[in-house]
Every structure is written in structure tokens, then in C-alpha cells.
Amino acid sequence: MEIKDLIKNIQEDKYTEKQLINLYNNAIAKKGLDELEKELLIEAIEKNTRVRFPRAAKRIFGAKGSVASEKLAAFYNELAKEFDLVGNKLKNGVKAGGDMISGKKYIDFYISYKNSANQGIYMALLQNTVDDELETVVIHYQTHSVDAGNLNRHAGTMDSFDELADQFKAYLSEII
């Protein structure tokens, strides 16, 4: 069977959990597969397994948000060395967003800071569904005032993470 046919069958939910795991193990062990075909096959297996068999997917591929939470944790550790975050009115560190907890988003992890004047910023890594691309969002906002609401919003793909991280730092240095 050709790789494209395998991928089509995977996308059409024609394989059981055990069969998907066997396909994954075979794809990893297979020496004759073209690297691109192997990557496409493994991606299809992971997506289908994450949607249909989340426990098995976590066991095989790791937690669904591990890339996002690790990326934000590394950035937060960098911030903690550069800035005094003691005045943060919100919990420090990487947090799981409510939309992920409630199931509205596939991935939703963020870091945030809010000062005593109720100006805040947050940086989130979001993914609506397993098929969507991971998005980076930075929002500068104000609460409890006439200017309440989002003051600035910046968004992009993971390719713009570093640029948006610099924007987060700029806002943080303004409100800290």
C-alpha cells in the first residue's frame, strides 16, 4: 500500500488504536521510507491518535501542549533573570488557559504580568484544533479604568515567536 493511501485511511478513521500504534512503530523502524513520506505518515498518525485516543497519544507522543509550554517556560525563565517580577498581581509562570481546560481550544498556554495600576500583558500560544497551526499572541491591556480593554494586540505564527517575545518584553519594561 502506498503512503498516500495509508494516510487517507488514517484520516478516514479506518484503524484501531492498536493498529495506529503498530503503524507508528513500523514507520519509525522502516529504513526504506523517504524522509518526507515518513514525516507525513507520522504526522497523520499523531493527529488521528490525539483526536481519537488521547491517552495513547500522550504515552507515545508526549503531552499535547509540551512544545508550547516548554517554549513559554524557557522564555519565562529568561524574563525572570532580566526583570523583577515580584510585583506581579497574577500568578507567575506558565499557566494552562481556560479555553484549553474547557475544551474550546486544543492548546492554550500563557504567561502574564499585571501591575498595581491594573495594566497587564500576556503572551499565549494557542491552537484551535489539532489541524491548526500554533499561534503566538501578545496582548497589552488595562482593567478597572476608563481605558479598560485591550490596548494593543499582536499575533503571528511560531515563526514570529522571537519578535513577539521582544514585544512582550517592551510592554513589560513599560509597566513594571
Secondary structure as the mmCIF struct_conf table of DSSP 4:
data_model
#
loop_
_struct_conf.conf_type_id
_struct_conf.id
_struct_conf.beg_label_comp_id
_struct_conf.beg_label_asym_id
_struct_conf.beg_label_seq_id
_struct_conf.end_label_comp_id
_struct_conf.end_label_asym_id
_struct_conf.end_label_seq_id
HELX_RH_AL_P HELX_RH_AL_P1 ILE A 3 GLN A 11
TURN_TY1_P TURN_TY1_P1 GLU A 12 ASP A 13
BEND BEND1 TYR A 15 TYR A 15
HELX_RH_AL_P HELX_RH_AL_P2 GLU A 17 ALA A 29
BEND BEND2 LYS A 31 LEU A 33
HELX_RH_AL_P HELX_RH_AL_P3 GLU A 35 ARG A 52
HELX_RH_AL_P HELX_RH_AL_P4 PRO A 54 PHE A 61
TURN_TY1_P TURN_TY1_P2 LYS A 64 GLY A 65
HELX_RH_AL_P HELX_RH_AL_P5 SER A 66 GLU A 82
BEND BEND3 PHE A 83 PHE A 83
TURN_TY1_P TURN_TY1_P3 VAL A 86 GLY A 87
BEND BEND4 LYS A 89 LEU A 90
BEND BEND5 GLY A 93 GLY A 93
STRN STRN1 LYS A 95 ALA A 96
HELX_RH_AL_P HELX_RH_AL_P6 GLY A 98 ILE A 101
TURN_TY1_P TURN_TY1_P4 SER A 102 GLY A 103
BEND BEND6 LYS A 104 TYR A 106
STRN STRN2 ILE A 107 LYS A 114
TURN_TY1_P TURN_TY1_P5 SER A 116 ALA A 117
BEND BEND7 ASN A 118 ASN A 118
STRN STRN3 GLN A 119 GLN A 127
BEND BEND8 ASN A 128 THR A 129
TURN_TY1_P TURN_TY1_P6 VAL A 130 ASP A 131
BEND BEND9 ASP A 132 ASP A 132
HELX_LH_PP_P HELX_LH_PP_P1 GLU A 133 LEU A 134
STRN STRN4 GLU A 135 GLN A 142
BEND BEND10 HIS A 144 SER A 145
TURN_TY1_P TURN_TY1_P7 VAL A 146 ASP A 147
STRN STRN5 GLY A 149 THR A 157
HELX_RH_3T_P HELX_RH_3T_P1 MET A 158 SER A 160
HELX_RH_AL_P HELX_RH_AL_P7 PHE A 161 ILE A 175
#
